[in-house]
Amino acid sequence: MSFLNGFMGNAKAQLKALVAAGSTSKRRASQGDAYEPVHLDFISAICAHRQWKTYFNDCLQDTENDEPLDAESVGRGDRSVVGQWLYGEASLRFGKLPSFDKLLDTHSQFHKEAARIAQMHQNGQRAEALTLLRSGEYTRLSLKVMGLLGALADESARTQPSARLAQAPAQRAA
């Protein structure tokens, strides 16, 4: 539990920086693109996804927020913590597994839906944006991302015995 608490505290700062960051190419690391190294395991990837959703939700509901969300940056799934992991380390380790491409596609769709909601919010359609945030496609895609992360974890455990579900790389090194 202390691992998750430490991760969640650090994730908020990372998420804020990544949401505000510019975009990069959406190609996989194996195709030569340079991605900032993000080391996650499947549990922390799910936690990072949930933390991103919490941050996004907080930004949309905060009427005092002086940093408006940039819909284009929000829509870049390759810039979230999970996206950086997927297009970096995870693509190298798990890219050939059956559910990996489906996870990439669903994660990208999730961020496109989040961008649509952020754009609505920026256009003054706050109530409609908050309604979409709590239900509909955004919620469905989020659940699907988490389910596919679980499926990928199961596939990796079957095909790559050295892959561990609940231990972060830093913990393994200790």
Secondary structure per residue as TSV (DSSP state, phi and psi in degrees):
chain	resnum	aa	ss	phi	psi
A	1	M	-	360.0	-35.2
A	2	S	H	-65.0	-33.3
A	3	F	H	-59.2	-47.8
A	4	L	H	-64.5	-39.8
A	5	N	H	-62.3	-44.3
A	6	G	H	-64.2	-41.6
A	7	F	H	-63.4	-45.3
A	8	M	H	-64.5	-38.8
A	9	G	H	-64.5	-43.1
A	10	N	H	-70.7	-32.7
A	11	A	H	-63.9	-35.7
A	12	K	H	-60.5	-43.7
A	13	A	H	-66.1	-42.4
A	14	Q	H	-62.1	-43.6
A	15	L	H	-63.4	-43.6
A	16	K	H	-60.6	-44.0
A	17	A	H	-66.6	-41.0
A	18	L	H	-72.1	-36.0
A	19	V	H	-64.8	-36.8
A	20	A	H	-81.1	-14.8
A	21	A	S	-72.9	160.2
A	22	G	-	-72.5	178.9
A	23	S	-	-97.2	164.3
A	24	T	-	-132.6	172.5
A	25	S	-	-62.5	150.4
A	26	K	-	-94.6	16.4
A	27	R	S	-80.1	157.9
A	28	R	-	-71.7	157.9
A	29	A	G	-57.9	-33.8
A	30	S	G	-66.3	-13.5
A	31	Q	G	-95.5	9.7
A	32	G	T	98.3	-1.1
A	33	D	-	-76.1	146.0
A	34	A	-	-94.2	119.4
A	35	Y	-	-116.4	143.9
A	36	E	-	-59.5	128.9
A	37	P	-	-63.1	123.2
A	38	V	-	-124.2	120.4
A	39	H	-	-106.6	111.9
A	40	L	-	-130.2	165.2
A	41	D	-	-116.0	-178.1
A	42	F	H	-67.7	-38.7
A	43	I	H	-64.1	-47.9
A	44	S	H	-69.5	-26.5
A	45	A	H	-66.0	-42.8
A	46	I	H	-63.7	-42.9
A	47	C	H	-63.0	-41.0
A	48	A	H	-63.8	-40.0
A	49	H	H	-61.7	-46.4
A	50	R	H	-64.6	-38.6
A	51	Q	H	-66.4	-39.0
A	52	W	H	-60.5	-44.0
A	53	K	H	-60.7	-41.3
A	54	T	H	-63.4	-44.8
A	55	Y	H	-60.9	-46.1
A	56	F	H	-61.0	-46.0
A	57	N	H	-59.7	-46.4
A	58	D	H	-61.0	-42.1
A	59	C	H	-62.6	-40.7
A	60	L	H	-71.8	-31.7
A	61	Q	H	-89.4	-13.2
A	62	D	-	-82.1	105.5
A	63	T	T	-74.1	-15.5
A	64	E	T	-93.0	0.5
A	65	N	-	-62.7	116.4
A	66	D	S	-93.0	0.5
A	67	E	S	-115.0	88.8
A	68	P	-	-63.8	145.2
A	69	L	-	-69.7	137.2
A	70	D	-	-90.5	111.9
A	71	A	H	-58.1	-36.0
A	72	E	H	-64.6	-43.1
A	73	S	H	-67.4	-41.0
A	74	V	H	-59.1	-37.0
A	75	G	T	-73.3	-8.7
A	76	R	-	-90.3	92.6
A	77	G	G	-62.5	-23.2
A	78	D	G	-76.7	-4.8
A	79	R	G	-101.5	-11.5
A	80	S	S	-73.9	165.2
A	81	V	H	-57.7	-46.8
A	82	V	H	-65.0	-41.9
A	83	G	H	-62.1	-42.0
A	84	Q	H	-61.8	-39.3
A	85	W	H	-67.2	-45.3
A	86	L	I	-61.1	-44.1
A	87	Y	I	-83.6	-6.7
A	88	G	I	-109.7	-108.4
A	89	E	I	-54.9	-45.1
A	90	A	I	-64.9	-35.8
A	91	S	H	-65.7	-33.9
A	92	L	H	-73.3	-39.1
A	93	R	H	-84.2	-36.0
A	94	F	H	-124.8	4.5
A	95	G	T	-59.6	-22.5
A	96	K	T	-92.8	-3.1
A	97	L	S	-76.8	148.7
A	98	P	T	-55.7	-37.5
A	99	S	T	-89.6	-3.2
A	100	F	H	-63.6	-50.6
A	101	D	H	-63.1	-36.6
A	102	K	H	-64.5	-39.2
A	103	L	H	-63.2	-45.5
A	104	L	H	-57.7	-46.1
A	105	D	H	-64.2	-46.0
A	106	T	H	-66.0	-40.8
A	107	H	H	-62.1	-41.5
A	108	S	H	-63.9	-43.9
A	109	Q	H	-61.2	-40.2
A	110	F	H	-58.2	-46.6
A	111	H	H	-69.3	-32.9
A	112	K	H	-65.2	-39.3
A	113	E	H	-67.5	-39.9
A	114	A	H	-61.6	-39.7
A	115	A	H	-63.9	-39.0
A	116	R	H	-62.1	-41.7
A	117	I	H	-66.6	-43.2
A	118	A	H	-62.2	-39.6
A	119	Q	H	-65.1	-41.9
A	120	M	H	-59.6	-44.2
A	121	H	H	-61.0	-44.7
A	122	Q	H	-63.7	-30.8
A	123	N	T	-83.3	7.1
A	124	G	T	88.8	5.1
A	125	Q	-	-93.4	56.5
A	126	R	H	-61.3	-48.3
A	127	A	H	-62.4	-43.3
A	128	E	H	-64.9	-40.7
A	129	A	H	-62.9	-44.2
A	130	L	H	-66.6	-33.7
A	131	T	H	-64.1	-45.9
A	132	L	H	-65.6	-31.3
A	133	L	H	-63.5	-35.8
A	134	R	H	-90.5	-12.2
A	135	S	S	-154.7	176.4
A	136	G	T	83.2	-151.2
A	137	E	H	-60.9	-40.2
A	138	Y	H	-57.8	-49.1
A	139	T	H	-66.1	-43.5
A	140	R	H	-60.6	-45.8
A	141	L	H	-67.0	-37.2
A	142	S	H	-61.8	-46.8
A	143	L	H	-62.4	-37.3
A	144	K	H	-66.8	-40.1
A	145	V	H	-58.6	-47.3
A	146	M	H	-64.9	-39.1
A	147	G	H	-64.5	-39.7
A	148	L	H	-71.0	-32.4
A	149	L	H	-61.8	-41.0
A	150	G	H	-64.5	-41.9
A	151	A	H	-63.6	-41.7
A	152	L	H	-64.6	-37.9
A	153	A	H	-61.5	-43.8
A	154	D	H	-62.8	-45.2
A	155	E	H	-62.3	-42.4
A	156	S	H	-67.4	-36.0
A	157	A	H	-65.1	-34.7
A	158	R	H	-75.3	-37.0
A	159	T	H	-102.8	-21.1
A	160	Q	-	-130.7	85.1
A	161	P	T	-55.4	-23.1
A	162	S	T	-79.1	-12.5
A	163	A	-	-73.0	131.5
A	164	R	-	-113.7	137.9
A	165	L	S	-76.4	-47.5
A	166	A	S	-112.0	8.4
A	167	Q	-	-112.5	129.5
A	168	A	-	-74.6	153.7
A	169	P	H	-55.7	-38.7
A	170	A	H	-64.1	-35.6
A	171	Q	H	-70.0	-34.7
A	172	R	H	-67.1	-34.2
A	173	A	H	-72.5	-24.4
A	174	A	-	-73.4	360.0
